[in-house]
């Protein structure tokens, strides 16, 4: 039966909204509360697309996916989960999933995804994938939508050896992504060799990469293998590729073009047997335009581009990362792990983190040593975290924030204007405006997910429902899950 979608999820509300959305798109649906019922029916019927949750009573999602792949390797299976991390993403893709859909998701995106899977199914463009036994990368932590894009990319690249250019700000975790790409690749059993091209003097970098023969230059008292030889059979990661000198760019281009190179001072042609990953925080396109980076090398490296999000674009991951770094710092220092007070957690989640994940990790180490009590309050945070750009540095208060924020100063000025004007009921009006601002911002942050927005604001489910009604904020029930 063409156009039939099976929905497998133990949550009846999710089944219901997906049924309505897919039926509205002229697709037939059959729903199951568990995978066992779906597998039983699959003995006599075959759908065109399957949408399945991961965690359910009875047979779990990955086991369900595995069984369907064995029975019908051409059947597109879309995996849904609220527990979204790199391990699940890679396991889903390497196990044969058509796509990985993190909850909460937009219904329009889910319908479009099902339609795309159906087009592949009906167009006979199926592809089968083998499971990947690589160990999960526990050091990549995050469930934010921006990280789901990264996880999907790593999953799709898990059977590939093509070069990848990793872009992102300093401290955002580019080397961790490179290690994950290696760990979930056909070369995972080989070495992973990383080199920061900006940290090595230009006159030594050529020897560092390609090796040298004895007597090639002053001080070369013996032959030495370069990073390309050391990484044979594995992955070579060139960090800060944008700082590579022009002469070495030419040599690297030659290696990428025909796979051959010489040691410094050598006569024997060597063959490179590496997968090349490169990373930079710089705008390589601008460097190409100004002539400081070779355009042909840029295109060789830029086969696949993977953008690592800065921490400020994945703020919901900050508490999770902070707890992980606090535990790890405590283990390293042989002390009890600190924990963040709710106010400190909210404060850190709102901070701008110009140094990204690396800065957060260093702050957690600082707190492990310097915070006076097991629970970290806002006042215990490092001085640079206790005010934000634009905050007043002259107006102080005795509250836990330490300094009065710029927005509080503006609020005072607005109050003074209204008082001078003779307004009454000021608090009622400003309070409603403040609550509206908080609620609308939280809903945008959670992509319309009311329960998560309520959790972020410290409200219960009944409170947010009442506030939405009182403030006249309309949130469509079918927009998100």
C-alpha positions in Angstrom: 0.0 0.0 0.0 1.6 3.2 -1.1 1.7 6.3 1.1 1.2 4.4 4.4 3.1 5.6 7.4 3.4 3.6 10.6 3.8 5.6 13.8 5.3 3.7 16.8 5.4 5.6 20.1 4.1 4.8 23.6 2.9 8.4 24.0 -0.7 8.7 22.7 -0.5 12.5 22.3 2.4 12.2 20.0 0.7 9.5 18.0 -2.4 11.6 17.7 -0.8 14.8 16.5 1.4 13.0 14.0 -1.7 11.1 12.7 -3.5 14.4 12.2 -0.6 16.2 10.5 0.2 13.3 8.2 -3.4 12.7 7.3 -3.8 16.4 6.5 -0.9 15.8 4.0 -2.9 13.0 2.4 -0.9 10.2 3.9 -2.4 7.1 5.4 -1.3 6.2 9.0 -1.4 3.2 11.3 -0.3 3.7 14.9 1.2 1.4 17.5 1.8 1.9 21.2 4.9 -0.4 21.1 7.3 -2.0 18.6 6.1 -5.6 19.4 2.7 -4.9 18.0 4.2 -3.3 14.9 6.5 -6.3 14.3 3.6 -8.7 14.6 1.6 -6.8 12.0 4.7 -6.6 9.8 4.5 -10.3 9.3 1.6 -9.7 7.0 1.8 -6.0 6.0 4.6 -3.7 4.9 4.4 0.1 5.3 6.1 2.7 3.1 7.7 4.7 6.0 8.1 4.0 9.7 8.3 6.7 12.4 9.5 5.1 15.7 10.4 6.3 19.2 13.6 4.9 20.8 12.4 4.3 24.4 9.2 2.2 24.7 7.9 -0.7 26.7 9.0 -4.0 25.3 11.2 -4.0 22.3 13.3 -0.8 22.2 13.7 1.5 19.2 17.2 0.3 18.1 16.2 -3.3 18.3 13.0 -2.5 16.3 15.1 -0.7 13.7 17.6 -3.7 13.5 14.7 -6.1 12.9 13.2 -4.0 10.2 16.5 -3.6 8.5 17.0 -7.3 8.4 13.5 -7.9 7.1 13.2 -4.9 4.7 16.6 -3.1 4.2 14.9 -0.8 1.7 12.3 0.5 4.2 12.9 4.1 5.4 12.8 4.3 9.2 12.8 7.7 10.9 13.9 7.5 14.6 12.4 9.9 17.1 13.8 10.5 20.6 13.7 13.0 23.4 17.1 11.7 24.5 19.2 13.2 21.8 23.0 12.8 21.9 25.8 11.8 19.6 25.7 8.2 20.6 22.0 7.9 19.7 22.5 9.8 16.4 25.5 7.7 15.3 23.8 4.5 16.3 20.6 5.4 14.4 22.4 6.3 11.2 24.9 3.4 11.3 22.0 1.1 12.1 20.2 2.1 8.9 17.9 4.9 9.9 16.7 7.2 7.2 16.8 10.2 9.5 17.1 11.1 13.2 14.4 13.4 14.6 15.1 15.0 18.0 12.1 15.9 20.2 10.7 18.5 20.5 10.3 18.9 16.7 8.3 21.0 14.4 5.4 19.1 12.8 5.9 20.7 9.4 9.5 19.5 9.5 8.3 16.0 10.5 5.8 15.9 7.6 8.4 17.1 5.1 10.8 14.4 6.3 8.2 11.7 5.9 7.4 12.9 2.4 11.1 12.9 1.5 11.4 9.3 2.9 8.4 8.3 0.9 9.8 9.8 -2.3 13.0 7.8 -1.8 10.9 4.6 -1.1 8.7 5.0 -4.1 11.5 6.1 -6.3 13.5 2.9 -5.5 16.5 4.8 -4.2 17.0 2.9 -1.0 20.4 2.3 0.5 21.4 -0.1 3.2 23.9 0.8 5.9 25.9 -1.5 8.2 26.1 -1.0 11.9 29.2 0.8 13.2 30.8 -0.7 16.3 32.7 2.4 17.3 32.6 3.5 20.9 30.4 6.5 21.6 32.1 9.8 22.1 31.2 10.6 25.7 33.0 13.9 25.6 30.6 15.6 23.2 27.7 16.6 25.4 24.7 18.5 24.2 21.1 18.1 23.2 20.5 21.6 21.6 19.0 21.7 18.1 22.3 23.2 16.9 24.2 20.1 18.1 21.7 17.8 16.5 22.8 19.2 13.1 26.4 18.2 14.1 25.4 14.7 15.2 23.5 14.1 12.0 26.5 15.1 10.0 28.8 12.8 11.9 26.3 10.0 11.5 26.1 10.5 7.7 29.8 10.6 7.4 30.4 7.5 9.5 30.9 5.3 6.4 33.0 7.9 4.5 36.7 8.8 4.3 36.3 12.2 2.5 38.0 15.3 3.8 36.0 17.5 6.2 36.6 21.2 6.9 35.4 22.0 10.5 34.6 25.6 11.2 33.9 27.2 14.5 35.0 29.8 17.0 38.0 29.2 19.3 37.1 26.9 22.2 33.9 25.6 20.5 35.2 22.0 20.4 36.5 21.5 16.8 39.1 18.9 17.8 36.4 16.9 19.7 34.3 16.9 16.5 37.4 15.7 14.6 38.0 12.9 17.0 34.4 11.9 16.8 34.6 11.8 13.0 37.6 9.6 13.3 36.1 7.3 15.9 33.0 6.8 13.8 34.8 6.1 10.5 36.2 3.1 8.7 39.7 4.3 9.9 38.8 4.1 13.6 41.3 1.3 14.3 44.1 3.5 12.9 45.9 6.4 14.7 44.4 9.9 15.2 47.2 12.4 14.8 46.4 16.1 15.6 48.7 19.1 14.9 48.1 22.8 15.5 49.7 24.5 12.5 49.6 27.9 14.3 51.6 26.6 17.3 54.6 25.5 15.3 57.2 27.9 13.8 56.9 28.1 10.0 60.5 26.9 9.5 59.8 23.7 11.5 56.3 22.9 10.3 57.4 21.3 7.0 59.5 18.8 8.8 56.7 18.2 11.4 54.3 17.4 8.6 56.4 15.5 6.1 59.4 14.3 8.2 63.1 14.7 7.3 66.1 12.7 6.4 69.4 12.8 8.3 71.4 15.9 7.5 68.6 17.6 5.7 69.3 20.7 7.8 71.3 21.8 10.8 70.3 19.7 13.8 68.8 16.9 11.8 71.1 14.2 13.3 68.7 11.4 12.4 65.8 10.6 10.1 62.4 11.4 11.5 58.9 10.4 10.3 56.4 13.2 9.8 52.8 13.4 10.9 51.6 12.0 7.5 53.6 8.8 8.1 52.6 8.6 11.8 48.9 8.8 10.8 49.1 6.1 8.1 45.9 4.1 8.1 44.2 6.6 10.3 43.3 10.3 10.4 45.4 13.4 10.3 43.8 16.5 11.8 45.3 19.9 10.9 44.0 22.5 13.3 44.1 26.2 12.5 44.7 25.5 8.8 44.1 29.1 8.1 47.5 30.0 9.6 49.5 27.6 7.4 52.3 29.4 5.5 51.9 29.8 1.7 54.8 27.5 0.8 53.3 24.7 2.9 49.9 25.2 1.4 51.5 24.4 -2.0 53.0 21.2 -0.6 49.8 20.1 1.1 47.9 20.7 -2.2 50.3 18.3 -3.9 49.6 15.6 -1.3 45.9 16.1 -1.7 46.1 16.0 -5.5 48.1 12.9 -6.1 48.8 11.4 -2.6 52.6 11.6 -2.9 55.2 13.6 -1.0 58.9 13.6 0.0 60.5 14.0 3.4 62.6 17.1 3.7 65.9 16.3 2.1 64.6 13.0 0.9 64.6 11.4 -2.6 62.1 8.6 -2.1 58.5 9.2 -3.0 56.1 8.4 -0.1 52.4 7.7 -0.4 50.0 9.4 2.0 47.5 7.0 3.5 45.4 9.3 5.7 42.0 10.8 5.9 42.5 14.6 6.2 40.4 16.7 8.6 41.1 20.4 8.9 39.7 23.1 11.2 39.9 26.9 11.5 38.2 29.7 13.4 39.0 32.1 10.5 36.9 33.0 7.4 38.8 31.1 4.7 36.7 32.6 2.0 38.0 36.1 3.0 41.6 34.8 3.1 41.1 33.4 -0.4 39.9 36.7 -1.6 42.9 38.6 -0.1 45.3 36.0 -1.4 46.6 34.7 1.9 45.1 31.2 1.3 45.2 29.2 -1.9 41.8 28.9 -3.6 42.6 25.5 -5.0 43.6 24.2 -1.6 40.4 25.7 -0.1 38.3 23.7 -2.6 40.3 20.5 -1.9 39.6 20.8 1.8 36.1 22.0 1.5 34.5 18.8 0.3 32.3 18.7 3.3 32.0 21.7 5.7 30.8 21.1 9.3 30.0 24.2 11.4 30.4 23.8 15.1 28.0 26.1 17.0 29.3 28.6 19.6 28.1 28.0 23.1 25.8 31.0 23.0 23.8 29.3 20.3 23.3 26.2 22.4 22.6 27.7 25.8 20.3 24.9 27.0 23.4 22.7 27.0 25.3 24.9 29.5 23.9 23.4 32.7 24.6 19.9 31.3 28.1 20.8 30.3 28.8 22.6 33.6 27.7 19.5 35.7 30.0 17.3 33.6 33.0 19.6 33.9 32.5 20.1 37.7 32.4 16.3 38.1 35.5 15.9 36.0 37.4 18.7 37.8 36.6 17.1 41.1 37.9 13.8 40.0 41.1 15.4 38.7 41.7 17.3 41.9 40.6 14.5 44.3 37.8 16.5 45.9 34.0 16.6 46.2 32.2 17.8 43.1 30.6 21.2 43.4 27.0 21.8 42.3 25.4 25.0 40.9 22.6 26.7 42.8 19.6 27.2 40.5 20.3 31.0 40.4 23.9 30.4 39.4 22.8 27.9 36.7 20.4 30.4 35.2 23.1 33.1 35.4 25.7 30.9 33.6 23.1 29.9 31.0 22.4 33.5 30.2 26.1 34.6 30.0 27.7 35.2 26.6 30.7 32.9 26.9 33.1 34.5 24.4 35.6 31.6 25.0 32.9 29.0 24.4 33.1 25.4 25.9 36.8 25.8 26.7 36.0 28.8 28.8 33.2 27.1 30.6 35.5 24.1 31.4 38.1 26.5 32.9 35.5 28.3 34.9 34.3 24.9 36.4 38.0 24.1 37.3 38.2 27.6 39.0 35.0 27.0 40.9 36.2 23.5 42.1 39.2 25.2 43.7 37.8 28.6 44.7 34.1 28.2 45.6 33.9 28.2 49.4 30.9 25.8 49.7 29.6 22.6 48.0 26.8 24.7 46.4 28.0 27.5 44.0 26.0 30.7 44.3 26.1 33.6 41.8 28.3 35.5 44.2 30.9 32.7 44.0 31.3 33.0 40.3 34.6 34.5 38.9 34.5 38.3 38.7 34.3 38.4 34.9 31.1 36.3 35.0 29.3 38.6 37.5 28.6 41.3 34.9 27.7 41.3 31.3 28.7 43.6 28.5 26.8 46.9 28.9 26.2 46.4 32.6 26.8 49.3 34.9 30.2 49.0 36.7 29.6 51.9 39.1 26.1 51.2 40.5 26.4 48.3 42.9 23.9 46.4 45.0 24.1 43.9 47.9 22.1 41.3 46.1 23.5 38.0 44.8 24.1 39.5 41.3 26.8 41.7 42.7 26.2 44.5 40.1 23.1 46.1 38.7 22.4 45.0 35.2 22.0 47.6 32.4 18.3 46.6 32.0 17.6 47.3 35.6 19.1 50.7 35.3 16.8 51.3 32.3 13.8 50.0 34.4 14.6 52.5 37.1 14.7 55.4 34.6 11.3 54.2 33.1 9.8 54.1 36.6 11.1 57.6 37.4 9.6 58.9 34.1 6.2 57.4 35.0 6.3 58.7 38.5 7.1 62.2 37.4 4.3 61.9 34.9 1.9 61.1 37.7 0.9 57.6 36.5 -0.9 55.1 38.7 -1.0 51.3 38.7 2.5 51.3 37.4 3.4 47.9 38.7 0.4 46.2 37.2 1.2 47.5 33.7 5.0 47.0 33.9 4.5 43.6 35.5 2.3 42.4 32.7 4.8 43.6 30.1 7.7 41.9 32.0 5.8 38.6 32.2 4.9 38.8 28.5 8.5 39.5 27.5 9.7 36.6 29.6 7.1 34.2 28.3 7.5 35.1 24.7 11.3 34.9 24.9 11.2 31.5 26.7 8.7 30.1 24.1 11.0 31.3 21.2 14.0 29.7 23.0 12.1 26.3 23.4 10.7 26.5 19.9 7.1 26.8 21.3 7.4 23.9 23.7 5.2 25.1 26.6 6.3 22.5 29.2 10.0 23.3 28.7 9.3 27.1 28.7 7.5 26.7 32.0 10.5 24.8 33.4 12.9 27.5 32.3 10.7 30.2 33.9 10.1 28.2 37.1 6.4 27.9 36.5 4.1 24.9 36.7 2.0 23.6 33.8 -1.2 25.3 35.2 0.6 28.6 35.7 1.9 28.9 32.1 -1.5 27.9 30.8 -3.1 30.6 32.9 -0.5 33.2 31.9 -0.9 32.5 28.2 -4.6 33.0 28.6 -4.3 36.2 30.7 -1.7 37.8 28.4 -3.5 36.7 25.2 -0.5 34.8 23.8 -1.7 32.2 21.3 0.4 29.0 21.0 -0.9 26.5 18.5 -1.3 23.1 20.2 -0.1 21.2 17.1 3.0 23.4 16.5 5.5 21.4 18.6 5.8 18.2 20.6 
